[in-house]
Amino acid sequence: MEQHAYALDMSWPALLKELGIRTANVLRRAELPEDLFARPSARLDSAAYFRFWEALEAEAGDGHFVLRLYAALRSESFSPPLFAALCSPNLLSALQRLSQYKTLVAPMRLDVVEGRDVVTARLAWLDATLPPPSSLVAAELLFSVGLARMGTHELIRPSRIVAEAPPTPAAAYEKFLGVPIRRGKGHSVSFRRDDALKPFLSSNDAMWAIFEPALRKRLAELDASASTAERVRATLLEGLPSGNVAMDSVARRLALSKRTLQRRLEDEGTSYQAVLRVTREALALHYLERTSLPVTEIAFLLGFEEPNSFFRAFSEWTGRTPETVRQEIPPQHGPSARATSAR
């Protein structure tokens, strides 16, 4: 399956210099080309993108790395994603614009949910089989809050922040955010609607008009390069937890007829059921190996109506049981070890 590549922000070398981190060391540790930032357009696939962030964590060597990164970002003269977002009239608009174009620069989605009194930004990773580095999660959560403060020039505090594994040291992050970070499913930042609608002093419609056509062109190119199987897999990753796995439903979301979807998948040498099976199997292994979620809950997250159906399917896919997979995980790599190291 074809892998997307994501544009790497060219402001990284200047940011790292301000943080006292040698760019060459980060690239070497991440097994990336030493001339990466000298290239006209540096792009990384999901695995390389995550390795880059893991290398940043290792080179920084301290739990305050993301907080220091945010402080350095504020003092940078130009960072395209930040600058484009700050052109928005308010935080809600900025988050909606970022949600539309986030896949151009990172292997993730930003879903914006509007309530009557609350606006929530939820992070979703495009490849659920690759656990995101903790520093990347923390940086994305802080970015939304920092964006609100930079745009309004006010000390905006989120109303709620949820993370699967809150960053450490928790006290330092919670002092910056102004609210406790709650442990829960997924990663999200919520703001009071009044705060999300406060005018950005940096709003600039003329500059946005310059940015938007290029962003639309790049997004269209990204969509055009995706195989039908990739698009189906991305749609399934979003719909599985709600049990939305029917082929006709996925076809509607892709603006295709069921017959057209079948034909395109056949042309790529696969089928809808094959993509569904591979997606479920990869997610099942991820949940079993990387989380401590109960097997019954994993079954529902994969769109099975009852656990026994998942048990039978998993045995057919792998020749093992879910319990066997968990027993085979080395202690240092298991969910309990990860939870302990995160505290």
N, C-alpha and C positions, 0 to 999 in steps of 0.2 A: 504493500500500500504506500502511496506517495506521502512523503512527509513535508509538512509546511515548514517554511523558514521564517523567522521573525526578526525584524529589523532591530539592531542593537543601537541604543542611543549613543551618539558620538560625543556626548558630554562626559562619558564615563572617565576618560583619562584625567580630565581636569578635576572631577570629583574625587577620584582616588588619590590624586596628588595632595589635595587639601586634607584628606583623611590620613595622609602619611603611609599609604599603601602603594607598593610598587606594582604598576600594571603588568609588567613582565612576569612577576611572580604569580599573579592571579591567572594569567593566560597559561602559564606553564603548568600550574597545578590543575587547571581545568582541561588540560590536554587540547588547547586551542592554538591556532597559528599565532606566532609572535607578532606578525604584521597585521593582525585582525583589524585594528583601528586605523591602519593606514590604507585600508581598502576603501574604494568609493562607497560601497554599501555593505556593511558588515551584517550578516544574517546568520542566525543559529536555529537548528531544529529544537524540539522540546527537550530532548536529553541533554544537548549541549548547553541550552539556555539554563537548565537547572544546575548543570555542572559549574557554570560560570558563577551562579549565586552561592553554591556550596564552597567554591574556591574563595569567594569574597569573605564568607563567614570564617573560613580557616585562616586566611591571611590577617583578618582584623583581630581575631583572637580574643574578643571580649563581647559580653552580652549587650553592651550599649551601642554596638555597631550601627544598628538601624537608626537609633536616635541621632547618632553623629552624622549619619548619611543624610538625614532630613535637614539637619542644621547646615550641612555643606550645600545641599540642593537649594536652600533658600538664598544662599549667597552667590549662586551661579548666575551669570548674566543671561544665559539662554539654554533652555532645555525644551525642544519642540513639543513633546506631549504636555508638559506643564504650561507652556506659553499658550498653546491652542486651547487648553481647558480654561485658562484665566481670561480668555477673550469672551467667555460666556456671560450672559446677563446675571446669572445666579448659580448656586451650587447644584440645584436640580437640573438645570440645563447643561451644566458642565458634566455631571455624571451621565446624563443621557447621551451626550456627544461621545464621551469616553466609552460608553457601552457599545456604541455603534462601531467604533474603530479600534477597540482594544486588541482584537485578534491580529491586527497588523503588527503589533510590537511585542506581544507576549502570548504564550500558549495558554490563554485563559479568557474567560468571558467576565464581564461585569454586568450583572442583571440589576436593574433599578426597579424597585417596587414602590408604588405610591399608595399610601393610605390616607385616611382623612386627616390625621394629625401627624403622621410619621412618613419619612422617606427613607428607604433602606437600600443600601448597595450591597449586593451579595457577590462573592467571588466564586467562580466555578472553573475548574481546570479542564482543559480540552482533552487531555490524556489522563484519565483517572487511574491508569495503571502505574503512573509515575508520581510518587508522593512529592509535593512541592517543598523546597527547602524552607525551614522555619523563618529564616530571615526575609525571604521573598514574601511570605504571607504577612509578616509583621510590617514590611515596607508598604505593601498595598493597603493595609488597614490604616496605617498612619498617613498615607498619601491623601486619602479622602478627607481626613480631618485637617491636614495641613493645607489642602486646597481650599477648604471653607475659610480658614483663617487668613490665608494670603489674599483671597479674593475680597473678603469683607473688611479686612484689617481689624477684625474683632476676635476675641478669644472664644470662638465657637466650641462648645463641648458636645460631643455626640450624646444621644440619649441612651444608647445601648451598643455594646460591642461584644460579639461572640466569636470565639476561636476554638478549634478542636484542641489545640495545645497552646495556651497563652504564652507569649514570649517571656523570657526571663532576662534580667530580674524584673518580676512583675511590678514591684513598687515604682521603679523608674518609669516604666511605660504608663502605668496608671496615673502617675503624677503629671506626665505630659498630656495625656488624654483627658484627665479630669473626671474619669469614671472607671469603675472596676471592669476588668475584662472577664467575661463569663465563659466558662468552659461549656461547649455544646457542639451540636452537629454543624458542620460547615463553618464558613467565615463570613461575617457580615458587620456592617457599620450602619447604625440608624441615627437619623437626625430629626429633631422636631421640624415639622413642616415650615413653621415660621422662620427658622434659621435657614432652611434650604432655599427659601425664597428671598432672603435678604440680598439686595443688589450687590454685585461685584463692582468694586471701584475700578477694576482693571478691564471691565467690559469693553470690547472693541469689535463691533460688527464688521467694520471695514477689513480688519486683519483676518477675521474668520472667513470672510468671503474669499480671501486669497488662499487660505489653508484648505478650505473644504473641497474644491475641485480635485486637487491632487490626492487627497485622502479617499475620495470616492473612486477615483481611477485605480488606486492601489487595492482598494477593497474589491472592486470588480475583477481585477486580475487575480486576486487570491481565490475568489469564488470560482472563477473560470478554471483555475488549475486543480481544484479539488475533484477527485473522482466521485462518482455517485456513491460508491461504498463508503468513502470517507464522510460524505454528507449524511448518509443514513446513520453511520456510527455516532456522529456528533449529535444528531437528533435523538437517538436512543439514549445516549448518556444523560440527556436532559429529561427525557420522558420516563425512563425506567422506574425511578422511585415512586411515581404516581401510578404505576401499572400500565402506562400507555405504550404498549408494544405492538398494537395491531398495525399491519402493513398499510391498510387504507388510511389510518390516522397519520402515519409517518409520511405517506405520499402527499397528503393534503398540506402538511407543514412544509414540504419541499416544493409545493406548487406544481406537482406532477400528478398524472392519473396513475392508478395502480398498475395498469398495463404498461405504461411508459416506464415506470420505476422497475418493474420486472424485466423489461427488455434491456434497459441500460445495465442492470446488474448482470444479466446473462452475457452481455457484450464484454463485460469486465471479468468474466469467468467465475462469477459467484452468484449467490442468491440471497434473498432477504433473510431466510432462515439461517443461512451460513453466517451472515454478518451479525445477526442477533445472537447466535450461539457464541461466536468468537468474542463479542463485546461482553456478554454475560460471564463467560469463563474468565476473561482478563479481570473484570471487576471483582468477581468472586475471590480470585486469588489475591487481589490487592487487599480486599477487606479482611480476608483470613490472615494474611501475613503481616499487614501493616496496622491493623486496628484490633481492639478487643471487643468489637460488637458481637452480640450473641448471634449464633448461626440463624436463629429464627428471624431476627431482624434483617440480616443480610439477605435472606430469601425474599422478604418483602421489598427491599431496596432494589433487587434485581427484577422486580415485576412479577414474581410468582405469587399465585393466589394463596397457596398454603405451603408450609415448609417441606412436606414430603415430596412435593413435585421438584423442589430444588435439590433435595438429597438424591433423588433418582437421576436427575439431569447431570448433576456434578459427577456422580459416579460414572455415567456414560462418557462425559468429557475427558475425565482424567484417570479413571480406573481407581480412584481413591475416594475416601469420604472426607468431608470438611474437617472432622475431628483429627483425622490422620495428618492432614496438611498442617494443622496447628501444632501437632505433636512433633513434627519434623523441623520446626523453626528453631534454629540455634538460639539459646537463651539471650545472647547479646543483641540479637536482631528482632526479638519478639516484641509484641505490643506492650508487655509489661515493662520491658527494658526501656523502650522509647518513652513510656509515660514517666518512668522514674527519672530519666535524664532530662526530661522537659521541666521537671519541677525545680 
